[in-house]
Amino acid sequence: MAEDHQVQMAKRGVVTIPQVLQKKYNLKTGDVFTLIDLGGTFVLNPHRSIIDELAEEITQELMKKGKTLEAMLKLLKDRRKRYGRRKAS
């Protein structure tokens, strides 16, 4: 069931996660979150996004091969298609 918590943005854009949620999900200082903007609705995920992992993998692979941005974008498109097929299976 969805819970509703109000938070307030402080200086420099800092938002504090309520202590009850920190304890419930074992969140610690220094944890990294993924923030997804769904047209003004924000989703804050305490796990690394698969998109971040794919982008890092692709970047490293292309840098090793000295490829261009265009090649990176084509590879990203191909990987997204392959990932979409895996999710549909």
URDAJO-V920154 format. One record per residue. N is the residue number from 1. RES is the residue in one small letter. SS is DSSP state (alpha for helix, beta for strand, coil for the rest). PHI is phi in radians with two decimals (999 if undefined). OMEGA is omega as a letter, one per 20 degrees, with the letter a starting at -180 (999 if undefined). Layout:
n=N res=RES ss=SS phi=PHI omega=OMEGA
n=N res=RES ss=SS phi=PHI omega=OMEGA
This chain:
n=1 res=m ss=coil phi=999 omega=a
n=2 res=a ss=coil phi=-1.24 omega=r
n=3 res=e ss=coil phi=-1.88 omega=a
n=4 res=d ss=coil phi=-1.98 omega=r
n=5 res=h ss=coil phi=-2.26 omega=r
n=6 res=q ss=coil phi=-1.69 omega=r
n=7 res=v ss=coil phi=-2.28 omega=r
n=8 res=q ss=coil phi=-2.18 omega=r
n=9 res=m ss=beta phi=-1.41 omega=r
n=10 res=a ss=coil phi=-1.71 omega=r
n=11 res=k ss=alpha phi=-0.96 omega=r
n=12 res=r ss=alpha phi=1.05 omega=r
n=13 res=g ss=alpha phi=1.38 omega=a
n=14 res=v ss=coil phi=-1.28 omega=r
n=15 res=v ss=beta phi=-2.12 omega=a
n=16 res=t ss=coil phi=-1.65 omega=r
n=17 res=i ss=coil phi=-1.37 omega=a
n=18 res=p ss=coil phi=-0.93 omega=a
n=19 res=q ss=alpha phi=-1.00 omega=a
n=20 res=v ss=alpha phi=-1.06 omega=r
n=21 res=l ss=alpha phi=-1.34 omega=r
n=22 res=q ss=alpha phi=-1.02 omega=a
n=23 res=k ss=alpha phi=-1.23 omega=a
n=24 res=k ss=alpha phi=-1.01 omega=a
n=25 res=y ss=coil phi=-1.90 omega=r
n=26 res=n ss=coil phi=0.94 omega=r
n=27 res=l ss=coil phi=-1.49 omega=a
n=28 res=k ss=coil phi=-2.15 omega=r
n=29 res=t ss=coil phi=-0.98 omega=a
n=30 res=g ss=coil phi=1.65 omega=r
n=31 res=d ss=coil phi=-1.05 omega=r
n=32 res=v ss=coil phi=-1.80 omega=a
n=33 res=f ss=coil phi=-2.08 omega=r
n=34 res=t ss=beta phi=-1.83 omega=r
n=35 res=l ss=beta phi=-1.88 omega=a
n=36 res=i ss=beta phi=-1.95 omega=r
n=37 res=d ss=beta phi=-1.71 omega=r
n=38 res=l ss=beta phi=-1.80 omega=r
n=39 res=g ss=coil phi=1.12 omega=r
n=40 res=g ss=coil phi=1.76 omega=r
n=41 res=t ss=beta phi=-1.76 omega=a
n=42 res=f ss=beta phi=-1.73 omega=r
n=43 res=v ss=beta phi=-2.00 omega=r
n=44 res=l ss=beta phi=-1.90 omega=a
n=45 res=n ss=beta phi=-2.00 omega=a
n=46 res=p ss=coil phi=-1.35 omega=r
n=47 res=h ss=coil phi=-2.08 omega=r
n=48 res=r ss=coil phi=-1.21 omega=a
n=49 res=s ss=coil phi=-1.23 omega=r
n=50 res=i ss=alpha phi=-1.06 omega=r
n=51 res=i ss=alpha phi=-1.13 omega=r
n=52 res=d ss=alpha phi=-1.06 omega=a
n=53 res=e ss=alpha phi=-1.11 omega=r
n=54 res=l ss=alpha phi=-1.12 omega=a
n=55 res=a ss=alpha phi=-1.08 omega=r
n=56 res=e ss=alpha phi=-1.15 omega=r
n=57 res=e ss=alpha phi=-1.07 omega=a
n=58 res=i ss=alpha phi=-1.15 omega=r
n=59 res=t ss=alpha phi=-1.03 omega=a
n=60 res=q ss=alpha phi=-1.09 omega=a
n=61 res=e ss=alpha phi=-1.08 omega=a
n=62 res=l ss=alpha phi=-1.22 omega=r
n=63 res=m ss=alpha phi=-1.08 omega=r
n=64 res=k ss=alpha phi=-1.08 omega=a
n=65 res=k ss=alpha phi=-1.65 omega=a
n=66 res=g ss=coil phi=1.13 omega=a
n=67 res=k ss=coil phi=-1.45 omega=a
n=68 res=t ss=coil phi=-1.64 omega=r
n=69 res=l ss=alpha phi=-1.06 omega=r
n=70 res=e ss=alpha phi=-1.05 omega=r
n=71 res=a ss=alpha phi=-1.14 omega=r
n=72 res=m ss=alpha phi=-1.11 omega=a
n=73 res=l ss=alpha phi=-1.13 omega=r
n=74 res=k ss=alpha phi=-1.13 omega=r
n=75 res=l ss=alpha phi=-1.10 omega=r
n=76 res=l ss=alpha phi=-1.07 omega=r
n=77 res=k ss=alpha phi=-1.06 omega=r
n=78 res=d ss=alpha phi=-1.10 omega=r
n=79 res=r ss=alpha phi=-1.14 omega=r
n=80 res=r ss=alpha phi=-1.09 omega=r
n=81 res=k ss=alpha phi=-1.06 omega=a
n=82 res=r ss=alpha phi=-1.13 omega=r
n=83 res=y ss=alpha phi=-1.12 omega=r
n=84 res=g ss=alpha phi=-1.09 omega=r
n=85 res=r ss=alpha phi=-1.19 omega=r
n=86 res=r ss=alpha phi=-1.13 omega=a
n=87 res=k ss=alpha phi=-1.18 omega=a
n=88 res=a ss=alpha phi=-1.32 omega=a
n=89 res=s ss=coil phi=-1.27 omega=999
